[in-house]
Every structure is written in C-alpha cells, then in structure tokens.
Amino acid sequence: MANRKKLKTTINSICSDVFAECVAFSLYGRNAHEDNVEALLESIVKIRKDYISRISHPEPGLSKKVYYDKLANDFAEQISEIIDHISNLS
C-alpha cells in the first residue's frame, strides 16, 4: 500500500459500503431476521475497528511490506465472508 492514510480510507470506505448494503438488505429484503442482521452489523464495526488499529500499530519483526500485504489479504477474506453472509440472509 502507498501509505497508511490511504489504507485507512480504503478500509473505512469498504466497511461503510458493506454496512449500508446490510442495512438496505434488512429493510428491503425478504424475511431478514433482525438478530442475524444485528450480528452482521456488529461484526462489520468490529472488523473496521480491528483493522484500523492494526494499521496504526504494526507487529514488530515483520517487514512493513509483508505485514501490510497480509493485513490487506486478511481484510479482503473477512469482508468476503461478510458479503456471503449478507447474501444468505433470506
């Protein structure tokens, strides 16, 4: 990644988009269970908070490139799982 600020902006943007999709699905989707929707919304907020804090405090011992590449890949995997859960809410 180019810099921390850009990475934080990207994570915030993706999380807000996924959050909005989840809310929209709960409002306009068929038979969305409120408990499942609330759990997904909470997990999106937790993921955002976790990854933003991990950007600010990298692990010692790893090179920055390896650390941030791993961080980006882990984030992408978790967001993909959340999107799969959103699509399976009905």
PyMOL Python script that loads the backbone (N, CA, C, O; Angstrom):
from pymol import cmd

cmd.read_pdbstr("""\
ATOM      1  N   MET A   1       0.845  -1.190   0.000  1.00  0.00           N
ATOM      2  CA  MET A   1       0.000   0.000   0.000  1.00  0.00           C
ATOM      3  C   MET A   1       0.887   1.248   0.000  1.00  0.00           C
ATOM      4  O   MET A   1       2.007   1.243   0.510  1.00  0.00           O
ATOM      5  N   ALA A   2       0.359   2.285  -0.574  1.00  0.00           N
ATOM      6  CA  ALA A   2       1.114   3.519  -0.722  1.00  0.00           C
ATOM      7  C   ALA A   2       1.421   4.150   0.630  1.00  0.00           C
ATOM      8  O   ALA A   2       2.565   4.508   0.907  1.00  0.00           O
ATOM      9  N   ASN A   3       0.403   4.286   1.466  1.00  0.00           N
ATOM     10  CA  ASN A   3       0.630   4.820   2.795  1.00  0.00           C
ATOM     11  C   ASN A   3      -0.525   4.440   3.716  1.00  0.00           C
ATOM     12  O   ASN A   3      -1.560   3.940   3.276  1.00  0.00           O
ATOM     13  N   ARG A   4      -0.320   4.687   4.980  1.00  0.00           N
ATOM     14  CA  ARG A   4      -1.318   4.295   5.983  1.00  0.00           C
ATOM     15  C   ARG A   4      -2.636   5.038   5.811  1.00  0.00           C
ATOM     16  O   ARG A   4      -3.711   4.459   5.971  1.00  0.00           O
ATOM     17  N   LYS A   5      -2.546   6.319   5.486  1.00  0.00           N
ATOM     18  CA  LYS A   5      -3.768   7.115   5.346  1.00  0.00           C
ATOM     19  C   LYS A   5      -4.661   6.571   4.238  1.00  0.00           C
ATOM     20  O   LYS A   5      -5.878   6.487   4.402  1.00  0.00           O
ATOM     21  N   LYS A   6      -4.062   6.205   3.118  1.00  0.00           N
ATOM     22  CA  LYS A   6      -4.835   5.671   2.005  1.00  0.00           C
ATOM     23  C   LYS A   6      -5.451   4.321   2.382  1.00  0.00           C
ATOM     24  O   LYS A   6      -6.597   4.042   2.028  1.00  0.00           O
ATOM     25  N   LEU A   7      -4.700   3.491   3.092  1.00  0.00           N
ATOM     26  CA  LEU A   7      -5.203   2.194   3.526  1.00  0.00           C
ATOM     27  C   LEU A   7      -6.367   2.356   4.505  1.00  0.00           C
ATOM     28  O   LEU A   7      -7.363   1.637   4.412  1.00  0.00           O
ATOM     29  N   LYS A   8      -6.242   3.294   5.438  1.00  0.00           N
ATOM     30  CA  LYS A   8      -7.335   3.558   6.378  1.00  0.00           C
ATOM     31  C   LYS A   8      -8.578   4.071   5.647  1.00  0.00           C
ATOM     32  O   LYS A   8      -9.698   3.677   5.971  1.00  0.00           O
ATOM     33  N   THR A   9      -8.383   4.934   4.680  1.00  0.00           N
ATOM     34  CA  THR A   9      -9.506   5.467   3.904  1.00  0.00           C
ATOM     35  C   THR A   9     -10.199   4.354   3.127  1.00  0.00           C
ATOM     36  O   THR A   9     -11.428   4.312   3.056  1.00  0.00           O
ATOM     37  N   THR A  10      -9.419   3.464   2.553  1.00  0.00           N
ATOM     38  CA  THR A  10      -9.979   2.348   1.795  1.00  0.00           C
ATOM     39  C   THR A  10     -10.774   1.420   2.703  1.00  0.00           C
ATOM     40  O   THR A  10     -11.874   1.000   2.343  1.00  0.00           O
ATOM     41  N   ILE A  11     -10.237   1.097   3.869  1.00  0.00           N
ATOM     42  CA  ILE A  11     -10.936   0.221   4.816  1.00  0.00           C
ATOM     43  C   ILE A  11     -12.219   0.879   5.294  1.00  0.00           C
ATOM     44  O   ILE A  11     -13.258   0.223   5.360  1.00  0.00           O
ATOM     45  N   ASN A  12     -12.168   2.153   5.627  1.00  0.00           N
ATOM     46  CA  ASN A  12     -13.372   2.863   6.061  1.00  0.00           C
ATOM     47  C   ASN A  12     -14.437   2.871   4.968  1.00  0.00           C
ATOM     48  O   ASN A  12     -15.619   2.671   5.247  1.00  0.00           O
ATOM     49  N   SER A  13     -14.025   3.098   3.749  1.00  0.00           N
ATOM     50  CA  SER A  13     -14.959   3.148   2.628  1.00  0.00           C
ATOM     51  C   SER A  13     -15.614   1.790   2.384  1.00  0.00           C
ATOM     52  O   SER A  13     -16.830   1.708   2.215  1.00  0.00           O
ATOM     53  N   ILE A  14     -14.818   0.738   2.365  1.00  0.00           N
ATOM     54  CA  ILE A  14     -15.361  -0.603   2.140  1.00  0.00           C
ATOM     55  C   ILE A  14     -16.310  -0.990   3.259  1.00  0.00           C
ATOM     56  O   ILE A  14     -17.392  -1.518   3.000  1.00  0.00           O
ATOM     57  N   CYS A  15     -15.917  -0.733   4.504  1.00  0.00           N
ATOM     58  CA  CYS A  15     -16.777  -1.092   5.633  1.00  0.00           C
ATOM     59  C   CYS A  15     -18.088  -0.308   5.612  1.00  0.00           C
ATOM     60  O   CYS A  15     -19.142  -0.864   5.921  1.00  0.00           O
ATOM     61  N   SER A  16     -18.035   0.963   5.255  1.00  0.00           N
ATOM     62  CA  SER A  16     -19.275   1.741   5.210  1.00  0.00           C
ATOM     63  C   SER A  16     -20.183   1.265   4.086  1.00  0.00           C
ATOM     64  O   SER A  16     -21.404   1.257   4.244  1.00  0.00           O
ATOM     65  N   ASP A  17     -19.610   0.867   2.953  1.00  0.00           N
ATOM     66  CA  ASP A  17     -20.410   0.343   1.850  1.00  0.00           C
ATOM     67  C   ASP A  17     -21.070  -0.989   2.218  1.00  0.00           C
ATOM     68  O   ASP A  17     -22.246  -1.205   1.927  1.00  0.00           O
ATOM     69  N   VAL A  18     -20.311  -1.871   2.852  1.00  0.00           N
ATOM     70  CA  VAL A  18     -20.862  -3.169   3.250  1.00  0.00           C
ATOM     71  C   VAL A  18     -21.918  -2.976   4.333  1.00  0.00           C
ATOM     72  O   VAL A  18     -22.937  -3.666   4.333  1.00  0.00           O
ATOM     73  N   PHE A  19     -21.684  -2.045   5.255  1.00  0.00           N
ATOM     74  CA  PHE A  19     -22.658  -1.734   6.303  1.00  0.00           C
ATOM     75  C   PHE A  19     -23.967  -1.250   5.667  1.00  0.00           C
ATOM     76  O   PHE A  19     -25.051  -1.683   6.058  1.00  0.00           O
ATOM     77  N   ALA A  20     -23.857  -0.358   4.695  1.00  0.00           N
ATOM     78  CA  ALA A  20     -25.044   0.174   4.010  1.00  0.00           C
ATOM     79  C   ALA A  20     -25.782  -0.929   3.259  1.00  0.00           C
ATOM     80  O   ALA A  20     -27.013  -0.952   3.250  1.00  0.00           O
ATOM     81  N   GLU A  21     -25.053  -1.835   2.636  1.00  0.00           N
ATOM     82  CA  GLU A  21     -25.682  -2.955   1.935  1.00  0.00           C
ATOM     83  C   GLU A  21     -26.457  -3.839   2.912  1.00  0.00           C
ATOM     84  O   GLU A  21     -27.559  -4.296   2.609  1.00  0.00           O
ATOM     85  N   CYS A  22     -25.881  -4.069   4.063  1.00  0.00           N
ATOM     86  CA  CYS A  22     -26.541  -4.904   5.067  1.00  0.00           C
ATOM     87  C   CYS A  22     -27.818  -4.233   5.575  1.00  0.00           C
ATOM     88  O   CYS A  22     -28.845  -4.892   5.735  1.00  0.00           O
ATOM     89  N   VAL A  23     -27.755  -2.942   5.825  1.00  0.00           N
ATOM     90  CA  VAL A  23     -28.939  -2.206   6.268  1.00  0.00           C
ATOM     91  C   VAL A  23     -30.007  -2.210   5.175  1.00  0.00           C
ATOM     92  O   VAL A  23     -31.187  -2.420   5.456  1.00  0.00           O
ATOM     93  N   ALA A  24     -29.597  -1.980   3.948  1.00  0.00           N
ATOM     94  CA  ALA A  24     -30.555  -1.976   2.837  1.00  0.00           C
ATOM     95  C   ALA A  24     -31.203  -3.340   2.672  1.00  0.00           C
ATOM     96  O   ALA A  24     -32.407  -3.431   2.434  1.00  0.00           O
ATOM     97  N   PHE A  25     -30.426  -4.388   2.795  1.00  0.00           N
ATOM     98  CA  PHE A  25     -30.988  -5.731   2.679  1.00  0.00           C
ATOM     99  C   PHE A  25     -31.979  -6.005   3.808  1.00  0.00           C
ATOM    100  O   PHE A  25     -33.010  -6.643   3.594  1.00  0.00           O
ATOM    101  N   SER A  26     -31.664  -5.525   5.004  1.00  0.00           N
ATOM    102  CA  SER A  26     -32.573  -5.759   6.127  1.00  0.00           C
ATOM    103  C   SER A  26     -33.879  -4.993   5.950  1.00  0.00           C
ATOM    104  O   SER A  26     -34.930  -5.453   6.398  1.00  0.00           O
ATOM    105  N   LEU A  27     -33.825  -3.831   5.304  1.00  0.00           N
ATOM    106  CA  LEU A  27     -35.027  -3.034   5.108  1.00  0.00           C
ATOM    107  C   LEU A  27     -35.861  -3.522   3.929  1.00  0.00           C
ATOM    108  O   LEU A  27     -37.090  -3.533   3.996  1.00  0.00           O
ATOM    109  N   TYR A  28     -35.195  -3.923   2.851  1.00  0.00           N
ATOM    110  CA  TYR A  28     -35.908  -4.235   1.621  1.00  0.00           C
ATOM    111  C   TYR A  28     -35.890  -5.713   1.259  1.00  0.00           C
ATOM    112  O   TYR A  28     -36.591  -6.129   0.336  1.00  0.00           O
ATOM    113  N   GLY A  29     -35.106  -6.505   1.964  1.00  0.00           N
ATOM    114  CA  GLY A  29     -35.041  -7.932   1.675  1.00  0.00           C
ATOM    115  C   GLY A  29     -36.229  -8.672   2.259  1.00  0.00           C
ATOM    116  O   GLY A  29     -36.977  -8.138   3.078  1.00  0.00           O
ATOM    117  N   ARG A  30     -36.383  -9.886   1.828  1.00  0.00           N
ATOM    118  CA  ARG A  30     -37.493 -10.701   2.297  1.00  0.00           C
ATOM    119  C   ARG A  30     -37.084 -11.478   3.547  1.00  0.00           C
ATOM    120  O   ARG A  30     -36.048 -12.142   3.572  1.00  0.00           O
ATOM    121  N   ASN A  31     -37.905 -11.383   4.564  1.00  0.00           N
ATOM    122  CA  ASN A  31     -37.762 -12.186   5.778  1.00  0.00           C
ATOM    123  C   ASN A  31     -36.362 -12.150   6.386  1.00  0.00           C
ATOM    124  O   ASN A  31     -35.848 -13.190   6.796  1.00  0.00           O
ATOM    125  N   ALA A  32     -35.749 -11.001   6.451  1.00  0.00           N
ATOM    126  CA  ALA A  32     -34.439 -10.879   7.082  1.00  0.00           C
ATOM    127  C   ALA A  32     -34.625 -10.925   8.595  1.00  0.00           C
ATOM    128  O   ALA A  32     -35.399 -10.146   9.151  1.00  0.00           O
ATOM    129  N   HIS A  33     -33.926 -11.822   9.253  1.00  0.00           N
ATOM    130  CA  HIS A  33     -34.015 -11.955  10.701  1.00  0.00           C
ATOM    131  C   HIS A  33     -33.199 -10.847  11.356  1.00  0.00           C
ATOM    132  O   HIS A  33     -32.026 -10.649  11.041  1.00  0.00           O
ATOM    133  N   GLU A  34     -33.845 -10.129  12.277  1.00  0.00           N
ATOM    134  CA  GLU A  34     -33.191  -8.982  12.902  1.00  0.00           C
ATOM    135  C   GLU A  34     -31.938  -9.377  13.679  1.00  0.00           C
ATOM    136  O   GLU A  34     -30.954  -8.637  13.680  1.00  0.00           O
ATOM    137  N   ASP A  35     -31.962 -10.522  14.332  1.00  0.00           N
ATOM    138  CA  ASP A  35     -30.796 -10.954  15.107  1.00  0.00           C
ATOM    139  C   ASP A  35     -29.581 -11.184  14.215  1.00  0.00           C
ATOM    140  O   ASP A  35     -28.461 -10.806  14.559  1.00  0.00           O
ATOM    141  N   ASN A  36     -29.819 -11.806  13.069  1.00  0.00           N
ATOM    142  CA  ASN A  36     -28.717 -12.056  12.134  1.00  0.00           C
ATOM    143  C   ASN A  36     -28.170 -10.752  11.557  1.00  0.00           C
ATOM    144  O   ASN A  36     -26.960 -10.589  11.396  1.00  0.00           O
ATOM    145  N   VAL A  37     -29.067  -9.841  11.253  1.00  0.00           N
ATOM    146  CA  VAL A  37     -28.646  -8.546  10.692  1.00  0.00           C
ATOM    147  C   VAL A  37     -27.839  -7.769  11.726  1.00  0.00           C
ATOM    148  O   VAL A  37     -26.797  -7.200  11.402  1.00  0.00           O
ATOM    149  N   GLU A  38     -28.316  -7.744  12.962  1.00  0.00           N
ATOM    150  CA  GLU A  38     -27.591  -7.032  14.012  1.00  0.00           C
ATOM    151  C   GLU A  38     -26.213  -7.640  14.249  1.00  0.00           C
ATOM    152  O   GLU A  38     -25.241  -6.914  14.461  1.00  0.00           O
ATOM    153  N   ALA A  39     -26.126  -8.959  14.216  1.00  0.00           N
ATOM    154  CA  ALA A  39     -24.831  -9.623  14.391  1.00  0.00           C
ATOM    155  C   ALA A  39     -23.875  -9.260  13.258  1.00  0.00           C
ATOM    156  O   ALA A  39     -22.690  -9.026  13.494  1.00  0.00           O
ATOM    157  N   LEU A  40     -24.387  -9.212  12.033  1.00  0.00           N
ATOM    158  CA  LEU A  40     -23.541  -8.819  10.906  1.00  0.00           C
ATOM    159  C   LEU A  40     -23.080  -7.371  11.017  1.00  0.00           C
ATOM    160  O   LEU A  40     -21.919  -7.062  10.749  1.00  0.00           O
ATOM    161  N   LEU A  41     -23.988  -6.489  11.413  1.00  0.00           N
ATOM    162  CA  LEU A  41     -23.612  -5.076  11.567  1.00  0.00           C
ATOM    163  C   LEU A  41     -22.551  -4.912  12.649  1.00  0.00           C
ATOM    164  O   LEU A  41     -21.603  -4.144  12.480  1.00  0.00           O
ATOM    165  N   GLU A  42     -22.704  -5.623  13.749  1.00  0.00           N
ATOM    166  CA  GLU A  42     -21.704  -5.560  14.822  1.00  0.00           C
ATOM    167  C   GLU A  42     -20.359  -6.093  14.344  1.00  0.00           C
ATOM    168  O   GLU A  42     -19.315  -5.530  14.673  1.00  0.00           O
ATOM    169  N   SER A  43     -20.376  -7.165  13.576  1.00  0.00           N
ATOM    170  CA  SER A  43     -19.115  -7.723  13.096  1.00  0.00           C
ATOM    171  C   SER A  43     -18.424  -6.780  12.113  1.00  0.00           C
ATOM    172  O   SER A  43     -17.195  -6.707  12.091  1.00  0.00           O
ATOM    173  N   ILE A  44     -19.190  -6.062  11.304  1.00  0.00           N
ATOM    174  CA  ILE A  44     -18.593  -5.089  10.381  1.00  0.00           C
ATOM    175  C   ILE A  44     -17.897  -3.981  11.162  1.00  0.00           C
ATOM    176  O   ILE A  44     -16.785  -3.578  10.820  1.00  0.00           O
ATOM    177  N   VAL A  45     -18.551  -3.494  12.206  1.00  0.00           N
ATOM    178  CA  VAL A  45     -17.954  -2.435  13.022  1.00  0.00           C
ATOM    179  C   VAL A  45     -16.697  -2.937  13.725  1.00  0.00           C
ATOM    180  O   VAL A  45     -15.698  -2.222  13.800  1.00  0.00           O
ATOM    181  N   LYS A  46     -16.744  -4.163  14.238  1.00  0.00           N
ATOM    182  CA  LYS A  46     -15.572  -4.734  14.916  1.00  0.00           C
ATOM    183  C   LYS A  46     -14.414  -4.941  13.951  1.00  0.00           C
ATOM    184  O   LYS A  46     -13.261  -4.679  14.292  1.00  0.00           O
ATOM    185  N   ILE A  47     -14.722  -5.415  12.740  1.00  0.00           N
ATOM    186  CA  ILE A  47     -13.671  -5.614  11.737  1.00  0.00           C
ATOM    187  C   ILE A  47     -13.011  -4.289  11.398  1.00  0.00           C
ATOM    188  O   ILE A  47     -11.785  -4.202  11.323  1.00  0.00           O
ATOM    189  N   ARG A  48     -13.820  -3.259  11.193  1.00  0.00           N
ATOM    190  CA  ARG A  48     -13.280  -1.943  10.878  1.00  0.00           C
ATOM    191  C   ARG A  48     -12.368  -1.444  11.985  1.00  0.00           C
ATOM    192  O   ARG A  48     -11.255  -0.987  11.724  1.00  0.00           O
ATOM    193  N   LYS A  49     -12.836  -1.531  13.209  1.00  0.00           N
ATOM    194  CA  LYS A  49     -12.051  -1.059  14.355  1.00  0.00           C
ATOM    195  C   LYS A  49     -10.746  -1.845  14.483  1.00  0.00           C
ATOM    196  O   LYS A  49      -9.689  -1.265  14.732  1.00  0.00           O
ATOM    197  N   ASP A  50     -10.825  -3.157  14.313  1.00  0.00           N
ATOM    198  CA  ASP A  50      -9.644  -4.009  14.443  1.00  0.00           C
ATOM    199  C   ASP A  50      -8.587  -3.672  13.395  1.00  0.00           C
ATOM    200  O   ASP A  50      -7.409  -3.523  13.720  1.00  0.00           O
ATOM    201  N   TYR A  51      -9.011  -3.554  12.146  1.00  0.00           N
ATOM    202  CA  TYR A  51      -8.038  -3.315  11.082  1.00  0.00           C
ATOM    203  C   TYR A  51      -7.475  -1.902  11.108  1.00  0.00           C
ATOM    204  O   TYR A  51      -6.309  -1.704  10.765  1.00  0.00           O
ATOM    205  N   ILE A  52      -8.259  -0.931  11.498  1.00  0.00           N
ATOM    206  CA  ILE A  52      -7.729   0.430  11.623  1.00  0.00           C
ATOM    207  C   ILE A  52      -6.673   0.484  12.724  1.00  0.00           C
ATOM    208  O   ILE A  52      -5.639   1.133  12.566  1.00  0.00           O
ATOM    209  N   SER A  53      -6.934  -0.197  13.838  1.00  0.00           N
ATOM    210  CA  SER A  53      -5.942  -0.195  14.919  1.00  0.00           C
ATOM    211  C   SER A  53      -4.696  -0.989  14.532  1.00  0.00           C
ATOM    212  O   SER A  53      -3.590  -0.645  14.948  1.00  0.00           O
ATOM    213  N   ARG A  54      -4.867  -2.047  13.741  1.00  0.00           N
ATOM    214  CA  ARG A  54      -3.714  -2.820  13.297  1.00  0.00           C
ATOM    215  C   ARG A  54      -2.845  -2.034  12.326  1.00  0.00           C
ATOM    216  O   ARG A  54      -1.639  -2.269  12.252  1.00  0.00           O
ATOM    217  N   ILE A  55      -3.433  -1.111  11.585  1.00  0.00           N
ATOM    218  CA  ILE A  55      -2.641  -0.261  10.692  1.00  0.00           C
ATOM    219  C   ILE A  55      -1.750   0.656  11.510  1.00  0.00           C
ATOM    220  O   ILE A  55      -0.587   0.870  11.171  1.00  0.00           O
ATOM    221  N   SER A  56      -2.298   1.194  12.584  1.00  0.00           N
ATOM    222  CA  SER A  56      -1.560   2.152  13.396  1.00  0.00           C
ATOM    223  C   SER A  56      -0.463   1.502  14.239  1.00  0.00           C
ATOM    224  O   SER A  56       0.497   2.168  14.629  1.00  0.00           O
ATOM    225  N   HIS A  57      -0.600   0.212  14.518  1.00  0.00           N
ATOM    226  CA  HIS A  57       0.362  -0.473  15.389  1.00  0.00           C
ATOM    227  C   HIS A  57       0.821  -1.778  14.746  1.00  0.00           C
ATOM    228  O   HIS A  57       0.341  -2.850  15.115  1.00  0.00           O
ATOM    229  N   PRO A  58       1.756  -1.699  13.780  1.00  0.00           N
ATOM    230  CA  PRO A  58       2.211  -2.911  13.097  1.00  0.00           C
ATOM    231  C   PRO A  58       2.993  -3.833  14.043  1.00  0.00           C
ATOM    232  O   PRO A  58       3.577  -3.383  15.029  1.00  0.00           O
ATOM    233  N   GLU A  59       2.988  -5.123  13.721  1.00  0.00           N
ATOM    234  CA  GLU A  59       3.697  -6.109  14.513  1.00  0.00           C
ATOM    235  C   GLU A  59       5.197  -5.938  14.324  1.00  0.00           C
ATOM    236  O   GLU A  59       5.668  -5.752  13.202  1.00  0.00           O
ATOM    237  N   PRO A  60       5.942  -6.002  15.412  1.00  0.00           N
ATOM    238  CA  PRO A  60       7.400  -5.934  15.268  1.00  0.00           C
ATOM    239  C   PRO A  60       7.942  -7.254  14.721  1.00  0.00           C
ATOM    240  O   PRO A  60       7.362  -8.315  14.952  1.00  0.00           O
ATOM    241  N   GLY A  61       9.020  -7.181  14.017  1.00  0.00           N
ATOM    242  CA  GLY A  61       9.659  -8.377  13.493  1.00  0.00           C
ATOM    243  C   GLY A  61       9.336  -8.687  12.055  1.00  0.00           C
ATOM    244  O   GLY A  61      10.085  -9.426  11.416  1.00  0.00           O
ATOM    245  N   LEU A  62       8.260  -8.162  11.516  1.00  0.00           N
ATOM    246  CA  LEU A  62       7.907  -8.365  10.117  1.00  0.00           C
ATOM    247  C   LEU A  62       8.265  -7.125   9.314  1.00  0.00           C
ATOM    248  O   LEU A  62       8.199  -6.001   9.812  1.00  0.00           O
ATOM    249  N   SER A  63       8.644  -7.348   8.069  1.00  0.00           N
ATOM    250  CA  SER A  63       8.885  -6.182   7.227  1.00  0.00           C
ATOM    251  C   SER A  63       7.539  -5.514   6.957  1.00  0.00           C
ATOM    252  O   SER A  63       6.497  -6.169   6.973  1.00  0.00           O
ATOM    253  N   LYS A  64       7.571  -4.238   6.717  1.00  0.00           N
ATOM    254  CA  LYS A  64       6.325  -3.488   6.522  1.00  0.00           C
ATOM    255  C   LYS A  64       5.537  -4.000   5.320  1.00  0.00           C
ATOM    256  O   LYS A  64       4.312  -4.110   5.378  1.00  0.00           O
ATOM    257  N   LYS A  65       6.226  -4.306   4.250  1.00  0.00           N
ATOM    258  CA  LYS A  65       5.537  -4.786   3.050  1.00  0.00           C
ATOM    259  C   LYS A  65       4.809  -6.094   3.336  1.00  0.00           C
ATOM    260  O   LYS A  65       3.644  -6.243   2.969  1.00  0.00           O
ATOM    261  N   VAL A  66       5.473  -7.034   3.980  1.00  0.00           N
ATOM    262  CA  VAL A  66       4.852  -8.325   4.302  1.00  0.00           C
ATOM    263  C   VAL A  66       3.680  -8.118   5.247  1.00  0.00           C
ATOM    264  O   VAL A  66       2.621  -8.719   5.065  1.00  0.00           O
ATOM    265  N   TYR A  67       3.860  -7.275   6.252  1.00  0.00           N
ATOM    266  CA  TYR A  67       2.803  -7.036   7.235  1.00  0.00           C
ATOM    267  C   TYR A  67       1.559  -6.432   6.588  1.00  0.00           C
ATOM    268  O   TYR A  67       0.448  -6.909   6.818  1.00  0.00           O
ATOM    269  N   TYR A  68       1.733  -5.405   5.795  1.00  0.00           N
ATOM    270  CA  TYR A  68       0.586  -4.729   5.192  1.00  0.00           C
ATOM    271  C   TYR A  68      -0.059  -5.561   4.084  1.00  0.00           C
ATOM    272  O   TYR A  68      -1.269  -5.471   3.878  1.00  0.00           O
ATOM    273  N   ASP A  69       0.723  -6.365   3.369  1.00  0.00           N
ATOM    274  CA  ASP A  69       0.135  -7.273   2.391  1.00  0.00           C
ATOM    275  C   ASP A  69      -0.731  -8.323   3.080  1.00  0.00           C
ATOM    276  O   ASP A  69      -1.829  -8.630   2.615  1.00  0.00           O
ATOM    277  N   LYS A  70      -0.235  -8.872   4.190  1.00  0.00           N
ATOM    278  CA  LYS A  70      -1.002  -9.860   4.948  1.00  0.00           C
ATOM    279  C   LYS A  70      -2.259  -9.214   5.521  1.00  0.00           C
ATOM    280  O   LYS A  70      -3.330  -9.822   5.506  1.00  0.00           O
ATOM    281  N   LEU A  71      -2.139  -8.005   6.019  1.00  0.00           N
ATOM    282  CA  LEU A  71      -3.271  -7.289   6.576  1.00  0.00           C
ATOM    283  C   LEU A  71      -4.350  -7.070   5.509  1.00  0.00           C
ATOM    284  O   LEU A  71      -5.534  -7.275   5.775  1.00  0.00           O
ATOM    285  N   ALA A  72      -3.950  -6.661   4.324  1.00  0.00           N
ATOM    286  CA  ALA A  72      -4.901  -6.421   3.232  1.00  0.00           C
ATOM    287  C   ALA A  72      -5.581  -7.720   2.800  1.00  0.00           C
ATOM    288  O   ALA A  72      -6.784  -7.731   2.537  1.00  0.00           O
ATOM    289  N   ASN A  73      -4.824  -8.808   2.725  1.00  0.00           N
ATOM    290  CA  ASN A  73      -5.408 -10.091   2.343  1.00  0.00           C
ATOM    291  C   ASN A  73      -6.387 -10.599   3.402  1.00  0.00           C
ATOM    292  O   ASN A  73      -7.459 -11.099   3.063  1.00  0.00           O
ATOM    293  N   ASP A  74      -6.028 -10.474   4.674  1.00  0.00           N
ATOM    294  CA  ASP A  74      -6.923 -10.897   5.761  1.00  0.00           C
ATOM    295  C   ASP A  74      -8.210 -10.081   5.749  1.00  0.00           C
ATOM    296  O   ASP A  74      -9.298 -10.624   5.944  1.00  0.00           O
ATOM    297  N   PHE A  75      -8.086  -8.785   5.522  1.00  0.00           N
ATOM    298  CA  PHE A  75      -9.256  -7.913   5.470  1.00  0.00           C
ATOM    299  C   PHE A  75     -10.176  -8.322   4.312  1.00  0.00           C
ATOM    300  O   PHE A  75     -11.393  -8.396   4.476  1.00  0.00           O
ATOM    301  N   ALA A  76      -9.593  -8.581   3.164  1.00  0.00           N
ATOM    302  CA  ALA A  76     -10.383  -8.977   1.996  1.00  0.00           C
ATOM    303  C   ALA A  76     -11.131 -10.287   2.249  1.00  0.00           C
ATOM    304  O   ALA A  76     -12.284 -10.432   1.844  1.00  0.00           O
ATOM    305  N   GLU A  77     -10.484 -11.228   2.910  1.00  0.00           N
ATOM    306  CA  GLU A  77     -11.132 -12.505   3.228  1.00  0.00           C
ATOM    307  C   GLU A  77     -12.309 -12.304   4.175  1.00  0.00           C
ATOM    308  O   GLU A  77     -13.379 -12.877   3.965  1.00  0.00           O
ATOM    309  N   GLN A  78     -12.121 -11.496   5.218  1.00  0.00           N
ATOM    310  CA  GLN A  78     -13.199 -11.276   6.182  1.00  0.00           C
ATOM    311  C   GLN A  78     -14.367 -10.529   5.546  1.00  0.00           C
ATOM    312  O   GLN A  78     -15.524 -10.851   5.817  1.00  0.00           O
ATOM    313  N   ILE A  79     -14.087  -9.555   4.722  1.00  0.00           N
ATOM    314  CA  ILE A  79     -15.157  -8.816   4.054  1.00  0.00           C
ATOM    315  C   ILE A  79     -15.899  -9.740   3.086  1.00  0.00           C
ATOM    316  O   ILE A  79     -17.119  -9.642   2.958  1.00  0.00           O
ATOM    317  N   SER A  80     -15.196 -10.612   2.422  1.00  0.00           N
ATOM    318  CA  SER A  80     -15.858 -11.571   1.525  1.00  0.00           C
ATOM    319  C   SER A  80     -16.799 -12.482   2.301  1.00  0.00           C
ATOM    320  O   SER A  80     -17.894 -12.791   1.831  1.00  0.00           O
ATOM    321  N   GLU A  81     -16.380 -12.911   3.478  1.00  0.00           N
ATOM    322  CA  GLU A  81     -17.246 -13.736   4.315  1.00  0.00           C
ATOM    323  C   GLU A  81     -18.502 -12.966   4.738  1.00  0.00           C
ATOM    324  O   GLU A  81     -19.604 -13.516   4.730  1.00  0.00           O
ATOM    325  N   ILE A  82     -18.334 -11.707   5.104  1.00  0.00           N
ATOM    326  CA  ILE A  82     -19.482 -10.884   5.499  1.00  0.00           C
ATOM    327  C   ILE A  82     -20.445 -10.720   4.326  1.00  0.00           C
ATOM    328  O   ILE A  82     -21.659 -10.801   4.508  1.00  0.00           O
ATOM    329  N   ILE A  83     -19.919 -10.491   3.135  1.00  0.00           N
ATOM    330  CA  ILE A  83     -20.768 -10.336   1.951  1.00  0.00           C
ATOM    331  C   ILE A  83     -21.520 -11.631   1.661  1.00  0.00           C
ATOM    332  O   ILE A  83     -22.692 -11.601   1.286  1.00  0.00           O
ATOM    333  N   ASP A  84     -20.853 -12.757   1.834  1.00  0.00           N
ATOM    334  CA  ASP A  84     -21.541 -14.048   1.659  1.00  0.00           C
ATOM    335  C   ASP A  84     -22.675 -14.201   2.663  1.00  0.00           C
ATOM    336  O   ASP A  84     -23.755 -14.676   2.312  1.00  0.00           O
ATOM    337  N   HIS A  85     -22.439 -13.806   3.900  1.00  0.00           N
ATOM    338  CA  HIS A  85     -23.489 -13.883   4.933  1.00  0.00           C
ATOM    339  C   HIS A  85     -24.667 -12.965   4.586  1.00  0.00           C
ATOM    340  O   HIS A  85     -25.824 -13.331   4.790  1.00  0.00           O
ATOM    341  N   ILE A  86     -24.370 -11.788   4.068  1.00  0.00           N
ATOM    342  CA  ILE A  86     -25.438 -10.856   3.691  1.00  0.00           C
ATOM    343  C   ILE A  86     -26.299 -11.460   2.577  1.00  0.00           C
ATOM    344  O   ILE A  86     -27.527 -11.372   2.606  1.00  0.00           O
ATOM    345  N   SER A  87     -25.643 -12.062   1.615  1.00  0.00           N
ATOM    346  CA  SER A  87     -26.397 -12.644   0.504  1.00  0.00           C
ATOM    347  C   SER A  87     -27.211 -13.869   0.927  1.00  0.00           C
ATOM    348  O   SER A  87     -28.173 -14.234   0.252  1.00  0.00           O
ATOM    349  N   ASN A  88     -26.831 -14.506   2.040  1.00  0.00           N
ATOM    350  CA  ASN A  88     -27.556 -15.682   2.525  1.00  0.00           C
ATOM    351  C   ASN A  88     -28.524 -15.371   3.650  1.00  0.00           C
ATOM    352  O   ASN A  88     -28.992 -16.293   4.317  1.00  0.00           O
ATOM    353  N   LEU A  89     -28.841 -14.107   3.885  1.00  0.00           N
ATOM    354  CA  LEU A  89     -29.742 -13.736   4.971  1.00  0.00           C
ATOM    355  C   LEU A  89     -31.180 -14.181   4.735  1.00  0.00           C
ATOM    356  O   LEU A  89     -31.909 -14.411   5.700  1.00  0.00           O
ATOM    357  N   SER A  90     -31.596 -14.305   3.523  1.00  0.00           N
ATOM    358  CA  SER A  90     -33.010 -14.595   3.251  1.00  0.00           C
ATOM    359  C   SER A  90     -33.431 -15.977   3.608  1.00  0.00           C
ATOM    360  O   SER A  90     -34.595 -16.334   3.424  1.00  0.00           O
TER     361      SER A  90
END
""", "prot")
cmd.dss("prot")
cmd.show_as("cartoon", "prot")
cmd.util.cbc("prot")
cmd.orient("prot")
